[in-house]
Amino acid sequence: MKLYGTSLSPFVRKVLVVLAEKGIKVRHVPLRFHDPDPRFRAASPFGKIPALEDGEFRLADSSAIIHYLERKHPEPAMLPAGAQDLGRAIWFDEFGDTELFPLLVKPFVQRVLRPQLMKQPCDEAVVAKCMTEELPRPFDYLEGVIDGPYLVGGAFGLADISVATGFHNLHLAGEAVEPQRWPRLAAYVAAILERPSFQAAIAARQG
Ligand SMILES: N[C@@H](CCC(=O)N[C@@H](CS)C(=O)NCC(=O)O)C(=O)O
């Protein structure tokens, strides 16, 4: 099994965490999005990362890949069994991918990607607006729904992975959740990112 994509991507990190939790051996190819590698492009029609190759089978998209892995390697489960818990886990996955990620990545793009990869200056106004005006709304939401170590069904799973993954990029940009304002969220994120599977995914090759 081969996984394409640098571990700097929060979406690639989601899959790396699931692979580590399930103990699945993988060959990690840490390329960047839009890499011309033909095998990668065959697995990811739009050049996005992550993409998976499992024998002749190819699949793109972190959530699609995780659902595939869950069926193929059910233990330990990353998705809950009950209807309501499953619905909520899929909600948090979607929330992480579409509401949280575009905001958490902004400071990372400005402070890390622009100077290092694009050779462009950081726009600190974008970072300040994100931290003071844009992120507080999803942070308030999360502060209100966190009532234990895990988001859904009393067990670690996809919901936690999708919500927590982008916070590592926020940290790489030198920002973090203010513990005085969002104490539950700050403690939750710290504990999830400390898991061995997350630490292994963070340490995986960046390319
Ligand atoms: N929904 C996709 C999103 C993947 C994605 O947008 N990855 C970024 C890197 S973090 C990418 O490849 N961007 C290139 C592009 O948008 O064309 C997933 O969950 O895998």
The ligand as an SDF file (V2000), in Angstrom:
LIG
                    3D

 20 19  0  0  0  0  0  0  0  0999 V2000
  -11.1850   16.9620    0.3980 N   0  0  0  0  0  0  0  0  0  0  0  0
   -9.7930   16.6360    0.1520 C   0  0  0  0  0  0  0  0  0  0  0  0
   -8.9720   17.9160    0.2320 C   0  0  0  0  0  0  0  0  0  0  0  0
   -7.5030   17.6590   -0.1220 C   0  0  0  0  0  0  0  0  0  0  0  0
   -6.7630   18.9690   -0.3400 C   0  0  0  0  0  0  0  0  0  0  0  0
   -7.3550   20.0100   -0.6330 O   0  0  0  0  0  0  0  0  0  0  0  0
   -5.4410   18.8930   -0.1760 N   0  0  0  0  0  0  0  0  0  0  0  0
   -4.6480   20.0580   -0.4660 C   0  0  0  0  0  0  0  0  0  0  0  0
   -3.3300   20.0200    0.2910 C   0  0  0  0  0  0  0  0  0  0  0  0
   -3.5530   20.3140    2.0340 S   0  0  0  0  0  0  0  0  0  0  0  0
   -4.3600   20.0650   -1.9550 C   0  0  0  0  0  0  0  0  0  0  0  0
   -4.0010   19.0490   -2.5010 O   0  0  0  0  0  0  0  0  0  0  0  0
   -4.5170   21.2320   -2.5900 N   0  0  0  0  0  0  0  0  0  0  0  0
   -4.2890   21.3890   -3.9840 C   0  0  0  0  0  0  0  0  0  0  0  0
   -5.5150   21.8660   -4.7170 C   0  0  0  0  0  0  0  0  0  0  0  0
   -6.4770   22.3300   -4.0530 O   0  0  0  0  0  0  0  0  0  0  0  0
   -5.5360   21.8150   -5.9440 O   0  0  0  0  0  0  0  0  0  0  0  0
   -9.3200   15.5930    1.1640 C   0  0  0  0  0  0  0  0  0  0  0  0
   -9.9610   15.4460    2.2100 O   0  0  0  0  0  0  0  0  0  0  0  0
   -8.3340   14.8880    0.8970 O   0  0  0  0  0  0  0  0  0  0  0  0
  1  2  1  0
  2  3  1  0
  2 18  1  0
  3  4  1  0
  4  5  1  0
  5  6  2  0
  5  7  1  0
  7  8  1  0
  8  9  1  0
  8 11  1  0
  9 10  1  0
 11 12  2  0
 11 13  1  0
 13 14  1  0
 14 15  1  0
 15 16  2  0
 15 17  1  0
 18 19  2  0
 18 20  1  0
M  END
$$$$
